[in-house]
Amino acid sequence: MARKYRKLATSKDLTRLMTRYYATRKIVGKVRPLAWVTSGAPVELLAGMGVETVYPENYGALVGAQRAAVPLAQIAEERGFSPDLCSYARCHFGSVLDPKNAPQGGLPKPDLLVACNNICGTVIKWYQALAQELNVPLFLLDAPYQHGAELADHAVDYVAAQLEDMAGWITSHTGRKLNERKFHRALELSNEAVTLWREIRELCQARPSPLNAPDLFLTMAPIVVLRGSKDAVGFYRKLKEEVEERVERGEGALLEERYRLLWDNIAIWYQLFRLFSLFTEVGACFVVDTYTNAWSVSVDTTDPILGLARTYATVYINQSLQARTDLVTDLVQRFEVDGMVFHSNRSCKPYSLGQYELLDQVSARTGVPGLVIEADMCDTRFYASEPTKNRIQAFLDLLEAS
C-alpha cells in the first residue's frame, strides 16, 4: 500500500534524545537525587534544587506503544490492583514488582516521589502505594479543581504555599536548597520550550496541516519529560524549522488533505499508526488535539512561585466542563475543523467523563459532527478492532456526505 503521509526528518533526533534521556537517568540517579513525578508536577522547582526527574506516565505510554502493558498490568492485578484502575498505574506498578520483564528493566529507583492531583485522583493512591512498596518519601501537591472561569486568588495562594512547603520538604530529605539562579534558568528554558511547542501546534492552522496527530503525540515527549532543559529547547527549535519549511512549501503531513479533524483524550498507544491509518487513507488529518495542548501554557515569572501555582493548577482536565467546552470550541473554529473524534478512555476517567455532553455542546455551537470511540490508552484487552473500524467508517461516510 502506498504511503499516504510524510515522515518527519526530526523523528531521528527525537529517538536519540529520548534514548539518551532514559539511559542517563539510570546514571545521574546514582550521583544526584532522583524523583518520580506525575506529568503535572512543577518540575522547574525540582530542577532548581538539583533533583533529576523521571515520569512513570511517560514510561506507561512507552510500554503501551511496545504492546508490553498487559503482562505487567496482570502482575499488578495479581497483587490486588483492580483491572478498573488506570493502565499507566497498573503496568508501571507491574514493572516495579517485576523489573526484569519490563522494557528497559523498568525505571531507576527513586529517592523521592512527587505527585500532583491536577491530572487525576488516581495518582494519589498510585504514589502512596509506590511509597509503601519502595519505602520512599512522598509529597502530594493538592491543586483545587477549577469550577469557575478563573482560578480564585485564594486557590493560587493555597497551591503556592504548598510549593514553598515542597521546597523545604526536598531540603529535609536531600540536604539540597533552592538555587535561585538554576530555578530561574529552568523557568526560562521551560517557557522557551513551551512557547516553541505552542507555535509548532499553531502552525497546523495552515492548509494543508504540516502535522498529523501521531506526529504531535510522539513529539510531545520532550515537553513532558524534559521541560526546563536545554535539550527540549534545542529539539523544538529544530522541529519548528522543519514544520515552518513544510508550511512555506505548502506540504502537508498527508499527501492529500481532504478533512481536518480534532482528537480528544490520550492516544491509544498500541494502535497509534493502525488507528490513524484508517483516517489517513481517506485524507483525514488530525490537525489539533486537546491532549498535547495541555503543555502549551507558560509560567508567569514575575513571581515564580505564584506563576507555577497558577499554571499547574489550571491544566486542561483540572477545569470545568464549561471551560473545556470553550477551549474545544475555540480549537474547532481556529483550526477550521470538519469533525471531532473523542477517545472515551477506560483508564482516564477524569478526561473521559462528560465527553458526550462536551461533544454535544461543541457541535451545537459550531455545527461540527463528532464521533466517540471506546478503548484504553495501554491495555489492549479493551480494544475491539472491528466495531471501532465500523464506527470510524460510518463517521467518515458522514463527512463525505456533508
C-alpha positions as CSV (number, residue, x, y, z in Angstrom):
1,M,0.0,0.0,0.0
2,A,1.4,3.4,-1.0
3,R,2.4,5.7,1.9
4,K,-0.1,8.5,2.5
5,Y,1.9,10.6,4.9
6,R,5.2,12.4,5.2
7,K,7.6,11.3,7.9
8,L,9.4,14.0,9.9
9,A,13.2,14.2,9.5
10,T,13.4,15.2,13.1
11,S,12.0,11.9,14.2
12,K,15.6,10.6,14.3
13,D,16.6,13.4,16.6
14,L,13.6,12.5,18.9
15,T,14.7,8.9,19.1
16,R,18.2,9.8,20.0
17,L,17.0,12.4,22.6
18,M,14.6,10.0,24.3
19,T,17.0,7.1,24.3
20,R,19.7,9.3,25.9
21,Y,17.1,10.6,28.4
22,Y,16.3,7.1,29.8
23,A,19.9,6.0,29.7
24,T,21.3,9.0,31.5
25,R,18.6,8.8,34.2
26,K,19.9,5.5,35.2
27,I,23.4,7.1,35.6
28,V,22.5,10.5,37.1
29,G,20.2,8.8,39.6
30,K,23.3,7.4,41.2
31,V,25.0,10.8,41.8
32,R,22.1,13.2,42.3
33,P,18.7,12.8,43.9
34,L,16.1,11.3,41.6
35,A,12.3,11.8,41.8
36,W,9.5,10.0,40.2
37,V,6.9,12.7,39.3
38,T,3.5,13.0,37.7
39,S,3.1,14.7,34.4
40,G,1.6,17.7,36.0
41,A,4.3,18.2,38.7
42,P,6.1,21.6,38.9
43,V,9.4,20.2,37.5
44,E,11.0,23.6,37.4
45,L,11.2,23.8,41.2
46,L,12.9,20.4,41.3
47,A,15.4,21.4,38.7
48,G,16.2,24.5,40.8
49,M,17.1,22.2,43.6
50,G,19.2,19.8,41.6
51,V,16.8,16.9,41.6
52,E,16.5,14.8,38.5
53,T,13.1,13.6,37.4
54,V,11.5,10.5,35.7
55,Y,7.9,10.3,34.6
56,P,6.1,6.9,35.2
57,E,3.2,8.1,33.0
58,N,5.6,8.6,30.1
59,Y,7.0,5.2,30.8
60,G,3.5,3.8,30.7
61,A,3.0,5.3,27.2
62,L,6.2,3.7,26.1
63,V,5.2,0.3,27.5
64,G,1.8,0.7,25.8
65,A,3.3,1.6,22.4
66,Q,5.5,-1.5,22.7
67,R,2.4,-3.6,23.5
68,A,4.0,-4.7,26.7
69,A,1.4,-3.3,29.1
70,V,-0.9,-6.3,29.6
71,P,1.7,-8.8,31.1
72,L,2.8,-6.0,33.5
73,A,-0.7,-5.0,34.3
74,Q,-1.5,-8.6,35.1
75,I,1.3,-8.7,37.6
76,A,-0.2,-5.7,39.4
77,E,-3.7,-7.3,39.2
78,E,-2.4,-10.5,40.8
79,R,-1.1,-8.3,43.6
80,G,-4.7,-7.0,44.2
81,F,-4.9,-3.9,41.9
82,S,-8.3,-3.7,40.2
83,P,-8.4,-4.0,36.4
84,D,-10.6,-0.9,36.5
85,L,-7.6,1.2,37.6
86,C,-5.6,3.3,35.2
87,S,-3.5,1.2,32.9
88,Y,-0.5,3.5,33.3
89,A,-0.6,2.8,37.1
90,R,-1.1,-0.9,36.7
91,C,1.6,-1.5,34.1
92,H,4.1,0.8,35.9
93,F,3.5,-1.0,39.2
94,G,3.9,-4.3,37.4
95,S,7.3,-3.0,36.3
96,V,8.2,-2.2,39.8
97,L,7.3,-5.7,41.0
98,D,9.0,-7.4,38.1
99,P,11.6,-5.1,36.5
100,K,13.4,-8.0,34.8
101,N,10.5,-8.5,32.5
102,A,9.8,-4.7,31.9
103,P,11.0,-2.7,29.0
104,Q,14.5,-1.2,29.7
105,G,14.4,-3.1,33.0
106,G,11.9,-0.6,34.5
107,L,12.8,2.8,35.8
108,P,15.7,3.6,38.1
109,K,14.7,3.5,41.8
110,P,13.7,7.0,43.1
111,D,14.9,8.8,46.2
112,L,11.7,10.9,46.2
113,L,8.1,10.7,44.9
114,V,6.2,13.9,43.9
115,A,2.6,13.7,42.9
116,C,0.2,16.5,41.9
117,N,-3.5,15.7,41.6
118,N,-4.1,18.3,38.9
119,I,-4.4,15.5,36.4
120,C,-6.4,12.9,38.4
121,G,-7.1,11.5,41.8
122,T,-5.6,8.1,40.9
123,V,-2.0,9.4,41.2
124,I,-2.6,9.9,45.0
125,K,-3.2,6.2,45.7
126,W,-0.8,5.2,43.0
127,Y,2.1,7.1,44.5
128,Q,1.1,6.2,48.1
129,A,1.3,2.5,47.0
130,L,4.7,3.2,45.5
131,A,5.9,4.9,48.6
132,Q,4.9,1.9,50.7
133,E,6.4,-0.6,48.3
134,L,9.7,1.2,47.8
135,N,9.9,2.8,51.3
136,V,10.5,6.2,49.6
137,P,9.2,9.6,50.9
138,L,6.2,11.1,49.1
139,F,5.0,14.7,48.6
140,L,1.4,15.2,47.5
141,L,0.6,18.6,45.9
142,D,-3.1,19.4,46.0
143,A,-4.4,21.5,43.1
144,P,-8.1,22.5,43.7
145,Y,-10.4,21.8,40.8
146,Q,-11.3,24.9,38.8
147,H,-15.1,25.2,38.9
148,G,-15.3,28.7,37.5
149,A,-13.9,30.6,34.5
150,E,-11.0,31.9,36.5
151,L,-8.9,30.3,39.3
152,A,-9.6,32.2,42.6
153,D,-6.8,34.1,44.2
154,H,-7.1,32.1,47.4
155,A,-6.7,28.8,45.4
156,V,-3.5,30.2,43.8
157,D,-2.2,31.2,47.3
158,Y,-3.1,27.7,48.6
159,V,-1.0,26.0,45.9
160,A,1.8,28.5,46.2
161,A,2.1,27.8,50.0
162,Q,2.4,24.1,49.2
163,L,5.2,24.8,46.7
164,E,7.1,26.6,49.5
165,D,6.5,23.5,51.7
166,M,7.7,21.3,48.9
167,A,11.0,23.1,48.7
168,G,11.5,22.7,52.4
169,W,10.5,19.0,52.2
170,I,13.1,18.4,49.4
171,T,15.7,20.1,51.5
172,S,14.9,17.9,54.6
173,H,15.2,14.7,52.5
174,T,18.2,15.6,50.3
175,G,20.0,18.4,52.0
176,R,19.7,20.5,48.8
177,K,18.4,24.0,48.9
178,L,16.8,26.0,46.2
179,N,19.3,27.6,43.9
180,E,17.6,30.8,42.7
181,R,19.8,31.0,39.6
182,K,19.1,27.5,38.5
183,F,15.4,27.9,39.3
184,H,15.1,31.0,37.1
185,R,17.1,29.3,34.4
186,A,14.8,26.3,34.4
187,L,11.8,28.6,34.2
188,E,13.3,30.4,31.3
189,L,14.1,27.2,29.4
190,S,10.7,25.8,30.3
191,N,8.9,28.8,28.9
192,E,11.0,28.8,25.8
193,A,10.2,25.2,25.1
194,V,6.5,25.7,25.8
195,T,6.4,28.7,23.5
196,L,8.1,26.8,20.7
197,W,5.7,23.9,21.3
198,R,2.7,26.2,21.2
199,E,4.0,27.9,18.0
200,I,4.5,24.5,16.4
201,R,1.0,23.5,17.1
202,E,-0.4,26.8,15.9
203,L,1.3,26.2,12.5
204,C,-1.2,23.4,12.0
205,Q,-3.8,26.0,11.2
206,A,-2.1,26.1,7.7
207,R,-3.8,24.3,4.9
208,P,-2.7,21.6,4.4
209,S,-1.6,20.9,8.1
210,P,2.1,20.2,8.4
211,L,1.5,17.7,11.2
212,N,-1.0,15.0,12.0
213,A,-1.9,13.6,15.4
214,P,0.7,10.8,15.5
215,D,3.3,13.5,14.9
216,L,2.0,15.5,17.8
217,F,1.7,12.6,20.2
218,L,5.3,11.4,19.5
219,T,7.0,14.8,19.5
220,M,5.3,15.8,22.8
221,A,7.6,13.6,24.8
222,P,10.3,16.3,25.4
223,I,7.8,18.9,26.6
224,V,6.7,16.4,29.2
225,V,9.9,14.8,30.5
226,L,12.5,17.5,29.6
227,R,10.7,20.7,30.4
228,G,13.1,23.2,31.8
229,S,16.1,21.8,29.9
230,K,18.3,22.9,27.0
231,D,17.6,19.6,25.3
232,A,13.9,20.3,25.0
233,V,14.6,23.8,23.6
234,G,17.1,22.5,21.1
235,F,14.8,19.8,19.8
236,Y,11.7,22.1,19.4
237,R,13.8,24.8,17.6
238,K,14.8,22.1,15.0
239,L,11.2,20.7,14.8
240,K,9.8,24.2,14.3
241,E,12.2,24.9,11.5
242,E,11.1,21.7,9.7
243,V,7.4,22.4,10.2
244,E,7.8,26.0,9.0
245,E,9.5,24.7,5.9
246,R,6.6,22.4,5.2
247,V,4.2,25.3,5.5
248,E,6.3,27.5,3.2
249,R,6.4,24.8,0.6
250,G,2.7,24.0,1.0
251,E,3.4,20.5,2.1
252,G,1.1,18.7,4.5
253,A,1.6,15.8,6.8
254,L,-0.7,13.9,4.4
255,L,0.0,13.8,0.7
256,E,-3.6,14.8,0.3
257,E,-5.7,16.5,3.0
258,R,-9.5,16.4,2.5
259,Y,-10.8,16.6,6.0
260,R,-9.5,18.4,9.1
261,L,-10.2,16.7,12.5
262,L,-9.8,17.2,16.2
263,W,-8.8,14.5,18.7
264,D,-9.8,14.5,22.3
265,N,-8.0,12.5,25.1
266,I,-4.8,10.4,25.4
267,A,-3.6,8.5,22.4
268,I,-4.4,4.8,22.0
269,W,-0.7,4.0,22.1
270,Y,-0.7,0.4,20.9
271,Q,-2.9,1.4,17.9
272,L,-1.2,4.7,17.2
273,F,-0.5,4.2,13.5
274,R,-3.0,1.4,12.7
275,L,-5.9,3.5,14.0
276,F,-4.9,6.8,12.3
277,S,-4.2,5.0,9.1
278,L,-8.0,4.4,8.8
279,F,-8.3,8.2,8.6
280,T,-5.1,8.8,6.6
281,E,-6.4,6.6,3.8
282,V,-9.2,9.0,3.0
283,G,-7.2,12.2,3.5
284,A,-8.5,12.9,7.1
285,C,-5.8,14.7,9.1
286,F,-6.0,15.4,12.8
287,V,-4.7,19.0,12.8
288,V,-5.3,19.6,16.6
289,D,-5.9,17.8,19.8
290,T,-6.7,18.6,23.4
291,Y,-4.0,16.3,24.9
292,T,-0.8,17.9,23.6
293,N,-2.4,21.3,24.1
294,A,-2.1,20.7,27.8
295,W,1.6,21.5,27.7
296,S,1.3,24.8,25.9
297,V,0.8,27.2,28.8
298,S,3.8,29.3,30.0
299,V,4.6,30.3,33.6
300,D,4.4,33.9,34.6
301,T,7.9,34.6,36.1
302,T,7.1,37.9,37.7
303,D,6.5,35.9,40.9
304,P,7.8,32.4,40.1
305,I,6.1,30.6,42.9
306,L,2.7,32.2,42.2
307,G,3.3,31.7,38.4
308,L,3.9,28.0,38.9
309,A,0.9,27.7,41.2
310,R,-1.4,29.3,38.6
311,T,-0.1,27.3,35.6
312,Y,-0.1,23.9,37.3
313,A,-3.5,24.3,38.9
314,T,-5.2,25.1,35.5
315,V,-4.2,22.2,33.3
316,Y,-7.0,21.1,30.9
317,I,-8.6,18.2,32.9
318,N,-8.5,20.2,36.2
319,Q,-11.0,22.6,34.7
320,S,-14.8,22.6,34.5
321,L,-16.8,21.2,31.6
322,Q,-17.7,24.8,30.6
323,A,-14.1,25.8,30.4
324,R,-13.3,22.7,28.3
325,T,-16.2,23.5,26.0
326,D,-14.9,27.0,25.4
327,L,-11.4,25.7,24.7
328,V,-12.5,22.9,22.3
329,T,-14.9,25.3,20.5
330,D,-12.0,27.8,20.1
331,L,-9.8,25.0,18.6
332,V,-12.5,23.8,16.2
333,Q,-13.0,27.3,14.9
334,R,-9.4,28.5,14.7
335,F,-8.1,25.3,13.1
336,E,-11.2,25.1,10.8
337,V,-12.1,21.5,11.9
338,D,-14.6,19.4,9.9
339,G,-15.1,16.7,12.6
340,M,-14.2,15.6,16.1
341,V,-13.1,12.2,17.4
342,F,-13.4,11.6,21.2
343,H,-11.5,8.7,22.7
344,S,-13.6,7.5,25.7
345,N,-10.6,6.2,27.6
346,R,-11.4,3.4,30.0
347,S,-8.3,4.3,32.1
348,C,-8.5,8.1,32.3
349,K,-11.9,8.7,33.8
350,P,-11.3,12.4,34.6
351,Y,-10.6,13.0,30.9
352,S,-13.5,10.9,29.7
353,L,-16.3,11.8,32.0
354,G,-18.5,14.4,30.4
355,Q,-17.2,13.8,26.8
356,Y,-20.7,13.2,25.4
357,E,-22.0,16.4,26.8
358,L,-18.8,18.2,25.7
359,L,-19.3,16.9,22.2
360,D,-23.0,17.9,22.1
361,Q,-22.2,21.4,23.3
362,V,-19.3,22.0,20.9
363,S,-21.4,20.6,18.0
364,A,-24.3,22.8,18.9
365,R,-22.0,25.9,18.8
366,T,-20.1,25.0,15.7
367,G,-22.2,22.6,13.7
368,V,-19.2,20.2,13.5
369,P,-20.1,16.5,14.0
370,G,-18.3,14.2,16.3
371,L,-17.6,10.5,17.0
372,V,-16.9,8.7,20.3
373,I,-14.7,5.6,20.2
374,E,-14.2,3.4,23.3
375,A,-10.8,2.0,24.1
376,D,-7.9,2.1,26.6
377,M,-4.7,4.0,26.2
378,C,-2.4,1.0,27.1
379,D,-4.5,-2.1,27.8
380,T,-5.1,-4.0,24.5
381,R,-7.8,-6.2,26.2
382,F,-10.2,-3.3,26.0
383,Y,-9.9,-2.5,22.3
384,A,-12.4,-4.0,19.9
385,S,-11.0,-3.7,16.4
386,E,-13.9,-4.4,14.1
387,P,-16.6,-2.4,16.0
388,T,-14.1,0.5,16.1
389,K,-13.4,0.3,12.4
390,N,-17.2,0.2,11.6
391,R,-17.9,3.3,13.7
392,I,-15.0,5.2,12.1
393,Q,-16.2,4.2,8.6
394,A,-19.7,5.4,9.4
395,F,-18.3,8.7,10.6
396,L,-16.1,9.1,7.5
397,D,-19.2,8.4,5.4
398,L,-21.0,11.2,7.2
399,L,-18.1,13.6,6.4
400,E,-18.1,12.5,2.8
401,A,-21.9,13.2,2.5
402,S,-21.7,16.6,4.2
